[in-house]
Amino acid sequence: MQTTSPSSELFQFGLFQLDLKTGELRKAGVRVKLQDQPFRVLALLVERAGQLVTREDLRQRVWPSNVYVDFDQGLNNSIKKVREALGDSADSPTVIETVARHGYRFIAPVSAPPAPPAGPRFTSESHTLRRGILVGAGGALLAAFGFWAWHESATPLAPFSARVTLAVLPFDNLSGDPEQEFFSDGMTEEMIAQLGKLNPERLTVMAPGTVAKYKHSGVAVNEIGRELHADYVVQGSVRRVPDRVRITVHLIQVPEQTDRWAESYDRDVKDVLALQDSVARTIADQINIKLAPATPSRAARNVDPGAYEAYLKGRYYWNKRTASGMQKAQAYFQQAIDKDPGYGAAYSGLADCNSGLTWHGFNSPAETLPKAKAAALKAIEIDPQSAEAHASLGLVLHHEWDWPAAEAEFKRALQLDPRYANAHHWYGDYLSVRGRHDEALVEAKKASELDPLNLMIDTWLGLRYYLARNYDRAAEQGRSTVELDQNFAAAHLLLGETYVQMRRHEQGLAELESAATLSGDSPLYLAQVAVAYAAEGRKAEALQIAARLQAAALNRYVSPYGLAQVYAALNDKEQTFKWLDNAFADRSVWMTYLAVDPVFDDYRTDQRFQDLLRRVRLP
């Protein structure tokens, strides 16, 4: 262990700096409030890092003789406050170790900083923000210094009429087990969801996808503030032990980089929903946000710890948007339901999983849509006020071609939570396939505004332009999304399809081949490669892929809609209508695009095509 001479006045350990000259403790450049006695205890421990500091050493250095009778209680309280400020634990210490019956030892590596930091830095992932609060869950988070510390550092709060935007930075996983990353990520998403429901008219909370790029980025607080136009940051950390969870939350006012509030909680996992609700409401109070009149509390409901863990794993894998990810998510959501049949959020997750599996072409509608619908209806039965549940049902009804009911559910979801990005996202797709392109674009842009770094939302914004035949804007949006993540298959798919319609065949084929490879040769993606070959006049290659897809259908689900697209591009009318009829019988979810899919533009005057539109109840 590297130690620093006692004559030093500035010490560095991890993200923390201890300045004996100014009497300040800072984390990533942000000042941590610590009262005088705990600060002096920490100073002595750091000065003697790696060495045993006895209780008597501490008494002589910190406590004058005239208060000797209060020494034991005072020392214990000081050590507790220091540990909270550093996000440390007495049970599994990483900074301060208790030496039974003797004293304490500072066990974290200590060094002299090479240079003053350019600005406060976070090691946690920041949630991207427009204007307002960043709720961050980073590093070993600063802990409860209580009302006194808040009052001492308080700067004027936003007036009651001012709008504030909040971003929750990803919670740091302090368990020491990388396999628990899903738990800290899930806690972050849940906290964002709770905060977002408190007062949507005054409080903007950025979506998880927006802030994800800051995870472990080390970006300085002032830089994050500039990028996100943030008013506040809340950092947080999670330490998980079998059936208990320790959460530390730290609220920072960004422009001034001052502490507003911090607290640590140690709870049974079954109480975690009530804890999240309590933390969210406390944050709202600290930033002068009054709760909306209809904001219900979740505090009355406990959740089975095993069910909660399974639910978080489900969301973790769902967010990967891959076949294996969605299949794992499906299993975890079902596991959560089996452990806690009253867990409404798990039913909503299960519905979204099944809808996603069929939309991406991994499973047949007959296999997944009944499960999705049953799960969405159960989620609404458990919690009729859940925007997520109503949006999930709207998506299922959309896939079932029940247009009036689908629109009613999307509108209900947006009424319950106008800032639920997925509701805008899915409703925009509904409006597109109904030919209401201007309205669709409004919804897609709103979804992107709420969650600007969500790759699927970004891709579907481009899809809105594509289906409206605005290919220049679709290509621009597609390129923008690909730049965000070169490995996101759906973005390459949209860009490739757009280039094909623009007759930029070489570029289109390159993008579509990348999309197919990244998707693991998804049949729907391979079909678009065949469409590109056909559009370029390379009939043999297109037919080869069509044959490959038909052979694959013997062992796995292959959407007939994709084959209809291939034969439409080959100008083979009989095969086109054969596979469209099969897609209708299959209840393919992609039949919802029939009225607006550019691939079928040359077929629209055919009476058979008009008959299909009528049967799918499309305009």
Secondary structure in CASP SS format (residue, H / E / C, confidence):
PFRMAT SS
TARGET T0000
AUTHOR 0000-0000-0000
METHOD secondary structure of the structure
MODEL  1
M C 1.00
Q C 1.00
T C 1.00
T C 1.00
S C 1.00
P C 1.00
S C 1.00
S C 1.00
E C 1.00
L E 1.00
F E 1.00
Q E 1.00
F E 1.00
G C 1.00
L C 1.00
F E 1.00
Q E 1.00
L E 1.00
D E 1.00
L C 1.00
K C 1.00
T C 1.00
G C 1.00
E E 1.00
L E 1.00
R E 1.00
K E 1.00
A C 1.00
G C 1.00
V E 1.00
R E 1.00
V E 1.00
K C 1.00
L C 1.00
Q C 1.00
D H 1.00
Q H 1.00
P H 1.00
F H 1.00
R H 1.00
V H 1.00
L H 1.00
A H 1.00
L H 1.00
L H 1.00
V H 1.00
E H 1.00
R C 1.00
A C 1.00
G C 1.00
Q C 1.00
L E 1.00
V E 1.00
T E 1.00
R H 1.00
E H 1.00
D H 1.00
L H 1.00
R H 1.00
Q H 1.00
R H 1.00
V H 1.00
W C 1.00
P C 1.00
S H 1.00
N H 1.00
V H 1.00
Y H 1.00
V H 1.00
D H 1.00
F H 1.00
D H 1.00
Q H 1.00
G H 1.00
L H 1.00
N H 1.00
N H 1.00
S H 1.00
I H 1.00
K H 1.00
K H 1.00
V H 1.00
R H 1.00
E H 1.00
A H 1.00
L H 1.00
G C 1.00
D C 1.00
S C 1.00
A C 1.00
D C 1.00
S C 1.00
P C 1.00
T C 1.00
V C 1.00
I E 1.00
E E 1.00
T E 1.00
V E 1.00
A C 1.00
R C 1.00
H C 1.00
G E 1.00
Y E 1.00
R E 1.00
F E 1.00
I C 1.00
A C 1.00
P C 1.00
V C 1.00
S E 1.00
A C 1.00
P C 1.00
P C 1.00
A C 1.00
P C 1.00
P C 1.00
A C 1.00
G C 1.00
P C 1.00
R E 1.00
F C 1.00
T C 1.00
S C 1.00
E C 1.00
S C 1.00
H C 1.00
T C 1.00
L C 1.00
R C 1.00
R C 1.00
G E 1.00
I E 1.00
L E 1.00
V E 1.00
G C 1.00
A C 1.00
G C 1.00
G C 1.00
A C 1.00
L C 1.00
L C 1.00
A C 1.00
A C 1.00
F C 1.00
G H 1.00
F H 1.00
W H 1.00
A H 1.00
W H 1.00
H H 1.00
E H 1.00
S H 1.00
A C 1.00
T C 1.00
P C 1.00
L C 1.00
A C 1.00
P C 1.00
F C 1.00
S C 1.00
A C 1.00
R C 1.00
V E 1.00
T E 1.00
L E 1.00
A E 1.00
V E 1.00
L C 1.00
P C 1.00
F C 1.00
D E 1.00
N E 1.00
L C 1.00
S C 1.00
G C 1.00
D C 1.00
P H 1.00
E H 1.00
Q H 1.00
E H 1.00
F H 1.00
F H 1.00
S H 1.00
D H 1.00
G H 1.00
M H 1.00
T H 1.00
E H 1.00
E H 1.00
M H 1.00
I H 1.00
A H 1.00
Q H 1.00
L H 1.00
G H 1.00
K C 1.00
L C 1.00
N C 1.00
P C 1.00
E C 1.00
R C 1.00
L E 1.00
T E 1.00
V E 1.00
M E 1.00
A C 1.00
P H 1.00
G H 1.00
T H 1.00
V H 1.00
A H 1.00
K H 1.00
Y H 1.00
K C 1.00
H C 1.00
S C 1.00
G C 1.00
V C 1.00
A E 1.00
V H 1.00
N H 1.00
E H 1.00
I H 1.00
G H 1.00
R H 1.00
E H 1.00
L H 1.00
H C 1.00
A E 1.00
D E 1.00
Y E 1.00
V E 1.00
V E 1.00
Q E 1.00
G E 1.00
S E 1.00
V E 1.00
R E 1.00
R E 1.00
V E 1.00
P C 1.00
D C 1.00
R E 1.00
V E 1.00
R E 1.00
I E 1.00
T E 1.00
V E 1.00
H E 1.00
L E 1.00
I E 1.00
Q E 1.00
V C 1.00
P C 1.00
E C 1.00
Q C 1.00
T E 1.00
D E 1.00
R E 1.00
W E 1.00
A E 1.00
E E 1.00
S E 1.00
Y E 1.00
D E 1.00
R E 1.00
D E 1.00
V H 1.00
K H 1.00
D H 1.00
V H 1.00
L H 1.00
A H 1.00
L H 1.00
Q H 1.00
D H 1.00
S H 1.00
V H 1.00
A H 1.00
R H 1.00
T H 1.00
I H 1.00
A H 1.00
D H 1.00
Q H 1.00
I C 1.00
N C 1.00
I C 1.00
K C 1.00
L C 1.00
A C 1.00
P C 1.00
A C 1.00
T C 1.00
P C 1.00
S C 1.00
R C 1.00
A C 1.00
A C 1.00
R C 1.00
N C 1.00
V C 1.00
D C 1.00
P H 1.00
G H 1.00
A H 1.00
Y H 1.00
E H 1.00
A H 1.00
Y H 1.00
L H 1.00
K H 1.00
G H 1.00
R H 1.00
Y H 1.00
Y H 1.00
W H 1.00
N C 1.00
K C 1.00
R C 1.00
T C 1.00
A H 1.00
S H 1.00
G H 1.00
M H 1.00
Q H 1.00
K H 1.00
A H 1.00
Q H 1.00
A H 1.00
Y H 1.00
F H 1.00
Q H 1.00
Q H 1.00
A H 1.00
I H 1.00
D H 1.00
K H 1.00
D C 1.00
P C 1.00
G C 1.00
Y C 1.00
G H 1.00
A H 1.00
A H 1.00
Y H 1.00
S H 1.00
G H 1.00
L H 1.00
A H 1.00
D H 1.00
C H 1.00
N H 1.00
S H 1.00
G H 1.00
L H 1.00
T H 1.00
W H 1.00
H C 1.00
G C 1.00
F C 1.00
N C 1.00
S C 1.00
P H 1.00
A H 1.00
E H 1.00
T H 1.00
L H 1.00
P H 1.00
K H 1.00
A H 1.00
K H 1.00
A H 1.00
A H 1.00
A H 1.00
L H 1.00
K H 1.00
A H 1.00
I H 1.00
E H 1.00
I H 1.00
D C 1.00
P C 1.00
Q C 1.00
S C 1.00
A H 1.00
E H 1.00
A H 1.00
H H 1.00
A H 1.00
S H 1.00
L H 1.00
G H 1.00
L H 1.00
V H 1.00
L H 1.00
H H 1.00
H H 1.00
E C 1.00
W C 1.00
D C 1.00
W H 1.00
P H 1.00
A H 1.00
A H 1.00
E H 1.00
A H 1.00
E H 1.00
F H 1.00
K H 1.00
R H 1.00
A H 1.00
L H 1.00
Q H 1.00
L H 1.00
D C 1.00
P C 1.00
R C 1.00
Y C 1.00
A H 1.00
N H 1.00
A H 1.00
H H 1.00
H H 1.00
W H 1.00
Y H 1.00
G H 1.00
D H 1.00
Y H 1.00
L H 1.00
S H 1.00
V H 1.00
R C 1.00
G C 1.00
R C 1.00
H H 1.00
D H 1.00
E H 1.00
A H 1.00
L H 1.00
V H 1.00
E H 1.00
A H 1.00
K H 1.00
K H 1.00
A H 1.00
S H 1.00
E H 1.00
L H 1.00
D C 1.00
P C 1.00
L C 1.00
N C 1.00
L H 1.00
M H 1.00
I H 1.00
D H 1.00
T H 1.00
W H 1.00
L H 1.00
G H 1.00
L H 1.00
R H 1.00
Y H 1.00
Y H 1.00
L H 1.00
A C 1.00
R C 1.00
N C 1.00
Y H 1.00
D H 1.00
R H 1.00
A H 1.00
A H 1.00
E H 1.00
Q H 1.00
G H 1.00
R H 1.00
S H 1.00
T H 1.00
V H 1.00
E H 1.00
L H 1.00
D C 1.00
Q C 1.00
N C 1.00
F C 1.00
A H 1.00
A H 1.00
A H 1.00
H H 1.00
L H 1.00
L H 1.00
L H 1.00
G H 1.00
E H 1.00
T H 1.00
Y H 1.00
V H 1.00
Q H 1.00
M C 1.00
R C 1.00
R C 1.00
H H 1.00
E H 1.00
Q H 1.00
G H 1.00
L H 1.00
A H 1.00
E H 1.00
L H 1.00
E H 1.00
S H 1.00
A H 1.00
A H 1.00
T H 1.00
L H 1.00
S C 1.00
G C 1.00
D C 1.00
S C 1.00
P H 1.00
L H 1.00
Y H 1.00
L H 1.00
A H 1.00
Q H 1.00
V H 1.00
A H 1.00
V H 1.00
A H 1.00
Y H 1.00
A H 1.00
A H 1.00
E C 1.00
G C 1.00
R C 1.00
K H 1.00
A H 1.00
E H 1.00
A H 1.00
L H 1.00
Q H 1.00
I H 1.00
A H 1.00
A H 1.00
R H 1.00
L H 1.00
Q H 1.00
A H 1.00
A H 1.00
A C 1.00
L C 1.00
N C 1.00
R C 1.00
Y C 1.00
V C 1.00
S C 1.00
P H 1.00
Y H 1.00
G H 1.00
L H 1.00
A H 1.00
Q H 1.00
V H 1.00
Y H 1.00
A H 1.00
A H 1.00
L C 1.00
N C 1.00
D C 1.00
K H 1.00
E H 1.00
Q H 1.00
T H 1.00
F H 1.00
K H 1.00
W H 1.00
L H 1.00
D H 1.00
N H 1.00
A H 1.00
F H 1.00
A H 1.00
D H 1.00
R C 1.00
S C 1.00
V H 1.00
W H 1.00
M H 1.00
T H 1.00
Y H 1.00
L C 1.00
A C 1.00
V C 1.00
D C 1.00
P H 1.00
V H 1.00
F H 1.00
D H 1.00
D H 1.00
Y H 1.00
R C 1.00
T C 1.00
D C 1.00
Q H 1.00
R H 1.00
F H 1.00
Q H 1.00
D H 1.00
L H 1.00
L H 1.00
R H 1.00
R H 1.00
V C 1.00
R C 1.00
L C 1.00
P C 1.00
END
